Amino acid sequence: MKQYNVTGMSCAACQARVEKAVSQVPGVTGCAVSLLTNSMGVEGTAAPAEIIRAVENAGYGASEKGAEKAAANASADLDSLRDTETPRLKKRLIASVCLLIPLMYFSMGHMMWGWPLPRFFDDNHVAMGLVQLLFAVAIMVINQKFFISGFKALWHRSPNMDTLVALGSSVSFAWSVYVLLAMTRAVVDGDGEAVMAYMMDFYFESAAMILTLITVGKMLEARSKGKTTDALKGLMKLAPQTAILIRDGKETEVPIAQVQAGDLFAVRPGDSVPVDGVVTEGSSAVNESALTGESIPVDKAVGDSVSAATVNQSGYLVCRATRVGEDTTLSQIIRMVSDAAATKAPIAKIADKVSGVFVPVVISIAVVTAVVWLLAGREIGYALARGISVLVISCPCALGLATPVAIMVGNGVGAKNGILFKTAVSLEEAGKVNVVALDKTGTITQGEPQVTDVVPGPGYDEKGLLGLAAALESRSEHPLAKAVIREAEARRIAAAPVDGFEALPGSGVRAVLQGRELLGGSLKFISGKIDLPGELQKAAEELASQGKTPLAFLENGRLAGMIAVADVIKEDSPQAIRELRNMGIRVVMLTGDNQRTAEAIGKQAGVDEVIAGVLPEGKETVIRSLKKQGKVAMVGDGINDAPALTRADMGIAIGAGADVAIDAADVVLVKSRLSDVPAAIRLSRATLRNIHENLFWAFIYNVIGIPLAAGVFIPIFGWTLNPMFGAAAMSLSSFCVVSNALRLNLFKLRDASHDRPRRQKTEARERSQTVSYILTVEGMMCEHCEATVKKALEALPGVISAEASHEKGIATLEAENPLDEALLKKAVEDQDYGVKAISKA
């Protein structure tokens, strides 16, 4: 996705206009315009020059963004996000208010409350009108941007909010000038009664007040919008600007842009790590809260990785750079948050459709309103006041901001807590999942075996048993052997050197320690060497039922004891799974383990269902079948999880996992904690709820405000709306929407006390009502033929799963929706098989 800066947009109608113009450029396959960040993301092959030309032809400005998101250029990106609009609007507002106060004194203070004026104005009503005209003109010049933008948009046949404001103020001013001229004629004719009547028809103060109040709203809105990007700006500020490189044994401070992969750099206590790297010398505690939100420092030693923007708290470190510039973890996080802001959530399409026709409809309503009141016998001034009120109370901005501000704030809250949503779609859809499929290894469990139980034999203690086991396993590369060695090291038990090490058939190892023969291996292997005691066998069965692997050890044919090893469950996994289930989400564990081991771990974790014996390539097929139960989220960390992450409605990657898995996912958990999965779903639901609140306010405001301004309620309740109050309401509407979105900053995503099952609509039921087909296939001769037909059918869009049988000569498939039978036939025939008949099951 290429990103562009867009200038000149003032409301949702502008956003819709730019999006429509760019979408019509040949080669553009997708376009999302953000009013919030004044940016645009474009997908496709169209040249940047053509895209910029399309934006300019629509009446706006555009420029291509450079590689601004790289940490090396963080300051440039910060400049683009810095709030420059609020100071400008503040100056305009101060100047407008300084001129508005005397205007209001002349127009309302004297006329309504009899406040004193210089004698020169006694009975000189034309002079009073001229003074009001001058003040109004001055305020209109100060706020000329409304008129330039509004009438320019009208000229391009794409009226926007500025058009409404400019029309409302211009009509008020033009009518007042006409009244002033008519009053001047009445003075010349000596018609005093007409002069007094004309005095009451001035709307100079309305023309000026509309502009001033809209500027107030714009300033409040700009200030609030600036706060929505605080999280992104905070991430960019973390990027160090310099690094200390070690060249020829000397330390040299250089700009961050000069650091290359492979360079050695030093990190002193208290300094930030400049780029991603691996520690080559020293040890220290590093605070990674900037990236993960975790306040507890992490110990780093030789061989450990460090990330840019994390803070070295104690020791001196020398590291080798592995990722620099745009490739660092920090830059990737910034890119994800920024790209998510440039995308559009599906729910925003409702507001976009309304915004596209909103302003022309409002102008039409205003004209009809004025005409109806004239036909009803009211004077021109009264009818114009009603039409002007309709123009200035209508606000497309609130509609356009309802979704993007909530998405931006929600994304920022997630980023601060180590939860990264790649797109606005993923943030919206994550809260709608019905099923969460969890890969066991590395997701529910630690991902590496650990010693869980040490059972010494007669005449041995735990230390002696571990000493023998560590000595025997010290030459082995097996993962279970490494677990035994780690446990011995943790207990400060040294592994004595052994001779004659060899791996034996049947899962066993042998070595000689100081003339004594050591044997170790699975219970099945050891039971072939000696008769194991019944108590030990019973204990081993109990351990195996808990998902652990018992290993037995012999010394000179004598049983030394048993050590159980298992891939233990992460501390937070059971609690995270309980939270998911409390949300009404079904939790399924996928594993390649045997059923017995899988059931034991599933029981400890508390999942709803265990699917065991799943090969890496079979995970995607399982996800297909689970999708019958509703929206499915797949959580994984390995390369073999990538197809399943892509197939699922929502792919969630553990941040410490493989890059391929992270690339395939929709959501990335930086902290690699399973408890962040319910937190992400919780944040998604809160954001979606906030969007609904914003849209409700934006729609209901216009539904009530426009009829009120038009005077619909005058015959019923006698309610009228002065144009000035309409302008005040318009200025506050967008501010209210943005302020409501900012409440998300206070949301506690780890608080499970308010979790409730999501209201299930008809989605899961619709998924279960799948369509099944039976195809009579000719030419299948073997299992290879079956696999070919199955693969061809499952590749079709909408197909959930397919099976084929060469013995029966048929293929069956399940689809989400009815499919074109000609398409099914072609898919099979393209593989050189014949289709005699197709029928629905």
Order of alpha helices (4+ residues) and beta strands (2+ residues): beta-alpha-beta-beta-alpha-beta-alpha-alpha-alpha-alpha-alpha-alpha-alpha-alpha-alpha-beta-beta-beta-beta-beta-alpha-beta-beta-beta-beta-alpha-alpha-alpha-alpha-beta-alpha-beta-beta-alpha-alpha-beta-beta-beta-alpha-alpha-beta-beta-alpha-beta-alpha-beta-alpha-beta-alpha-beta-alpha-beta-alpha-alpha-alpha-alpha-beta-alpha-beta-beta-alpha-beta
